[in-house]
Amino acid sequence: MLTAGHAAINLALMVASLFAISLLRYRLLNTD
C-alpha cells in the first residue's frame, strides 16, 4: 500500500537523481 509520504519521497528522489545526472552531464560536456 503506497502512502502519500512514500510517493512524495519517491518523487523527490527521482527529481534529485535526474537533476544530478543532468548536472554531471553538463559539467562533462563543458570541460574547458
MMTF fields as JSON, N, C-alpha, C and O atoms, coordinates in Angstrom:
{
  "mmtfVersion": "1.0.0",
  "mmtfProducer": "UNKNOWN",
  "numBonds": 127,
  "numAtoms": 128,
  "numGroups": 32,
  "numChains": 1,
  "numModels": 1,
  "chainsPerModel": [1],
  "groupsPerChain": [32],
  "chainIdList": ["A"],
  "bondAtomList": [4, 2, 8, 6, 12, 10, 16, 14, 20, 18, 24, 22, 28, 26, 32, 30, 36, 34, 40, 38, 44, 42, 48, 46, 52, 50, 56, 54, 60, 58, 64, 62, 68, 66, 72, 70, 76, 74, 80, 78, 84, 82, 88, 86, 92, 90, 96, 94, 100, 98, 104, 102, 108, 106, 112, 110, 116, 114, 120, 118, 124, 122],
  "bondOrderList": [1, 1, 1, 1, 1, 1, 1, 1, 1, 1, 1, 1, 1, 1, 1, 1, 1, 1, 1, 1, 1, 1, 1, 1, 1, 1, 1, 1, 1, 1, 1],
  "groupList": [{"groupName": "MET", "atomNameList": ["N", "CA", "C", "O"], "elementList": ["N", "C", "C", "O"], "formalChargeList": [0, 0, 0, 0], "bondAtomList": [1, 0, 2, 1, 3, 2], "bondOrderList": [1, 1, 2], "singleLetterCode": "M", "chemCompType": "L-PEPTIDE LINKING"}, {"groupName": "LEU", "atomNameList": ["N", "CA", "C", "O"], "elementList": ["N", "C", "C", "O"], "formalChargeList": [0, 0, 0, 0], "bondAtomList": [1, 0, 2, 1, 3, 2], "bondOrderList": [1, 1, 2], "singleLetterCode": "L", "chemCompType": "L-PEPTIDE LINKING"}, {"groupName": "THR", "atomNameList": ["N", "CA", "C", "O"], "elementList": ["N", "C", "C", "O"], "formalChargeList": [0, 0, 0, 0], "bondAtomList": [1, 0, 2, 1, 3, 2], "bondOrderList": [1, 1, 2], "singleLetterCode": "T", "chemCompType": "L-PEPTIDE LINKING"}, {"groupName": "ALA", "atomNameList": ["N", "CA", "C", "O"], "elementList": ["N", "C", "C", "O"], "formalChargeList": [0, 0, 0, 0], "bondAtomList": [1, 0, 2, 1, 3, 2], "bondOrderList": [1, 1, 2], "singleLetterCode": "A", "chemCompType": "L-PEPTIDE LINKING"}, {"groupName": "GLY", "atomNameList": ["N", "CA", "C", "O"], "elementList": ["N", "C", "C", "O"], "formalChargeList": [0, 0, 0, 0], "bondAtomList": [1, 0, 2, 1, 3, 2], "bondOrderList": [1, 1, 2], "singleLetterCode": "G", "chemCompType": "PEPTIDE LINKING"}, {"groupName": "HIS", "atomNameList": ["N", "CA", "C", "O"], "elementList": ["N", "C", "C", "O"], "formalChargeList": [0, 0, 0, 0], "bondAtomList": [1, 0, 2, 1, 3, 2], "bondOrderList": [1, 1, 2], "singleLetterCode": "H", "chemCompType": "L-PEPTIDE LINKING"}, {"groupName": "ILE", "atomNameList": ["N", "CA", "C", "O"], "elementList": ["N", "C", "C", "O"], "formalChargeList": [0, 0, 0, 0], "bondAtomList": [1, 0, 2, 1, 3, 2], "bondOrderList": [1, 1, 2], "singleLetterCode": "I", "chemCompType": "L-PEPTIDE LINKING"}, {"groupName": "ASN", "atomNameList": ["N", "CA", "C", "O"], "elementList": ["N", "C", "C", "O"], "formalChargeList": [0, 0, 0, 0], "bondAtomList": [1, 0, 2, 1, 3, 2], "bondOrderList": [1, 1, 2], "singleLetterCode": "N", "chemCompType": "L-PEPTIDE LINKING"}, {"groupName": "VAL", "atomNameList": ["N", "CA", "C", "O"], "elementList": ["N", "C", "C", "O"], "formalChargeList": [0, 0, 0, 0], "bondAtomList": [1, 0, 2, 1, 3, 2], "bondOrderList": [1, 1, 2], "singleLetterCode": "V", "chemCompType": "L-PEPTIDE LINKING"}, {"groupName": "SER", "atomNameList": ["N", "CA", "C", "O"], "elementList": ["N", "C", "C", "O"], "formalChargeList": [0, 0, 0, 0], "bondAtomList": [1, 0, 2, 1, 3, 2], "bondOrderList": [1, 1, 2], "singleLetterCode": "S", "chemCompType": "L-PEPTIDE LINKING"}, {"groupName": "PHE", "atomNameList": ["N", "CA", "C", "O"], "elementList": ["N", "C", "C", "O"], "formalChargeList": [0, 0, 0, 0], "bondAtomList": [1, 0, 2, 1, 3, 2], "bondOrderList": [1, 1, 2], "singleLetterCode": "F", "chemCompType": "L-PEPTIDE LINKING"}, {"groupName": "ARG", "atomNameList": ["N", "CA", "C", "O"], "elementList": ["N", "C", "C", "O"], "formalChargeList": [0, 0, 0, 0], "bondAtomList": [1, 0, 2, 1, 3, 2], "bondOrderList": [1, 1, 2], "singleLetterCode": "R", "chemCompType": "L-PEPTIDE LINKING"}, {"groupName": "TYR", "atomNameList": ["N", "CA", "C", "O"], "elementList": ["N", "C", "C", "O"], "formalChargeList": [0, 0, 0, 0], "bondAtomList": [1, 0, 2, 1, 3, 2], "bondOrderList": [1, 1, 2], "singleLetterCode": "Y", "chemCompType": "L-PEPTIDE LINKING"}, {"groupName": "ASP", "atomNameList": ["N", "CA", "C", "O"], "elementList": ["N", "C", "C", "O"], "formalChargeList": [0, 0, 0, 0], "bondAtomList": [1, 0, 2, 1, 3, 2], "bondOrderList": [1, 1, 2], "singleLetterCode": "D", "chemCompType": "L-PEPTIDE LINKING"}],
  "groupTypeList": [0, 1, 2, 3, 4, 5, 3, 3, 6, 7, 1, 3, 1, 0, 8, 3, 9, 1, 10, 3, 6, 9, 1, 1, 11, 12, 11, 1, 1, 7, 2, 13],
  "groupIdList": [1, 2, 3, 4, 5, 6, 7, 8, 9, 10, 11, 12, 13, 14, 15, 16, 17, 18, 19, 20, 21, 22, 23, 24, 25, 26, 27, 28, 29, 30, 31, 32],
  "secStructList": [7, 7, 7, 2, 2, 2, 2, 2, 2, 2, 2, 2, 2, 2, 2, 2, 2, 2, 2, 2, 2, 2, 2, 2, 2, 2, 2, 2, 2, 6, 7, 7],
  "xCoordList": [0.846, 0.0, 0.885, 1.669, 0.742, 1.593, 0.937, -0.144, 1.613, 1.072, 1.555, 2.449, 0.962, 1.352, 2.803, 3.521, 3.23, 4.603, 5.611, 6.616, 5.315, 6.211, 6.235, 7.291, 5.102, 5.034, 5.844, 6.55, 5.737, 6.469, 7.974, 8.754, 8.378, 9.797, 10.336, 11.427, 9.558, 9.984, 10.097, 11.029, 9.159, 9.183, 10.395, 11.071, 10.667, 11.814, 13.127, 14.032, 13.226, 14.44, 14.621, 15.737, 13.512, 13.589, 14.019, 14.865, 13.445, 13.805, 15.268, 15.998, 15.688, 17.066, 18.058, 19.103, 17.741, 18.642, 18.702, 19.768, 17.554, 17.543, 18.344, 19.071, 18.21, 18.957, 20.455, 21.258, 20.825, 22.235, 22.831, 23.958, 22.075, 22.546, 22.728, 23.734, 21.761, 21.858, 23.004, 23.69, 23.209, 24.3, 25.655, 26.565, 25.786, 27.033, 27.289, 28.42, 26.228, 26.364, 26.78, 27.609, 26.198, 26.536, 28.0, 28.696, 28.461, 29.85, 30.808, 31.875, 30.436, 31.308, 31.388, 32.437, 30.276, 30.275, 30.973, 31.482, 31.003, 31.571, 32.863, 33.036, 33.763, 35.055, 36.03, 36.388, 36.453, 37.404, 38.654, 39.574],
  "yCoordList": [-1.199, 0.0, 1.254, 1.479, 2.043, 3.213, 4.436, 4.861, 4.987, 6.166, 7.428, 7.374, 8.563, 9.836, 10.166, 10.748, 9.798, 10.06, 9.323, 9.886, 8.042, 7.262, 7.802, 7.835, 8.217, 8.763, 10.057, 10.288, 10.896, 12.162, 11.907, 12.586, 10.922, 10.591, 10.04, 10.406, 9.156, 8.596, 9.675, 9.663, 10.605, 11.691, 12.583, 12.981, 12.897, 13.749, 13.066, 13.715, 11.765, 11.037, 10.999, 11.136, 10.81, 10.766, 12.117, 12.179, 13.193, 14.536, 14.835, 15.396, 14.459, 14.712, 13.943, 14.479, 12.697, 11.898, 12.436, 12.459, 12.87, 13.452, 14.744, 15.005, 15.554, 16.804, 16.535, 17.213, 15.538, 15.201, 14.695, 15.046, 13.871, 13.332, 14.445, 14.486, 15.344, 16.436, 17.379, 17.893, 17.604, 18.47, 17.843, 18.528, 16.538, 15.846, 15.868, 16.074, 15.654, 15.648, 17.028, 17.146, 18.072, 19.447, 19.749, 20.371, 19.3, 19.545, 18.763, 19.265, 17.534, 16.717, 17.271, 17.202, 17.823, 18.348, 19.694, 20.059, 20.438, 21.785, 21.887, 22.804, 20.938, 20.989, 21.805, 21.43, 22.918, 23.797, 23.995, 24.702],
  "zCoordList": [0.0, 0.0, 0.0, 0.922, -1.033, -1.202, -0.576, -0.984, 0.418, 1.083, 0.386, -0.458, 0.74, 0.13, 0.476, -0.337, 1.673, 2.099, 1.231, 0.797, 0.986, 0.143, -1.283, -1.914, -1.786, -3.144, -3.233, -4.215, -2.202, -2.199, -2.135, -2.804, -1.327, -1.207, -2.527, -2.963, -3.156, -4.438, -5.497, -6.3, -5.506, -6.482, -6.249, -7.198, -4.982, -4.651, -5.054, -5.58, -4.808, -5.182, -6.691, -7.192, -7.422, -8.873, -9.433, -10.325, -8.917, -9.376, -9.035, -9.852, -7.832, -7.415, -8.284, -8.651, -8.613, -9.441, -10.868, -11.484, -11.392, -12.737, -12.771, -13.73, -11.723, -11.642, -11.547, -12.187, -10.742, -10.582, -11.892, -12.244, -12.611, -13.885, -14.907, -15.615, -14.982, -15.948, -15.592, -16.475, -14.288, -13.858, -14.182, -14.649, -13.933, -14.257, -15.753, -16.194, -16.54, -17.987, -18.485, -19.388, -17.889, -18.27, -17.966, -18.769, -16.792, -16.427, -17.31, -17.664, -17.671, -18.515, -19.932, -20.572, -20.422, -21.791, -21.88, -22.94, -20.776, -20.815, -20.012, -19.209, -20.239, -19.546, -20.371, -21.488, -19.812, -20.51, -19.664, -20.077]
}
